[in-house]
Amino acid sequence: MAVEELYGAVKRALSADSVKNPNAWVTASKLCARKRPELFPVRDKEVCDYLGLTPSRNYQVDWQVFQSLISDPDVIAAIDAARIATEVAAADRRLQVDQPRLRLLDAALWTYCMSLH
């Protein structure tokens, strides 16, 4: 409930009449994901399009899909392997890899979707 309340409050604040783009679902998602990266997926338009979520336009459905993905053992293994491979490739260079798996999943999905363009 608290997650839903935070998202709703941020979206309402960004959707005020004085705001230039009153349907700020992506911005609200990004702000919430920045505050609680282990709880909120970003819900970027490109990723939602790729996952087939755009027609529903329902954050609750989106959250369920992301929860299912991040709970899948194969997805978890791939994310963990990618984190390790990135750290190994960095060698002695300074590199900070995000820790929450959901944040890494968001980044991987967005990067993949952008590579399709």
Sequence and secondary structure as in RCSB ss.txt:
>XXXX:A:sequence
MAVEELYGAVKRALSADSVKNPNAWVTASKLCARKRPELFPVRDKEVCDYLGLTPSRNYQVDWQVFQSLISDPDV
IAAIDAARIATEVAAADRRLQVDQPRLRLLDAALWTYCMSLH
>XXXX:A:secstr
 HHHHHHHHHHHHHTSTTSSSS  HHHHHHHHHHH TTT     HHHHHHTT TTT  HHHHHHHHHHHHH HHH
HHHHHHHHHHHHHHHTTS       HHHHHHHHHHHHHHHT 
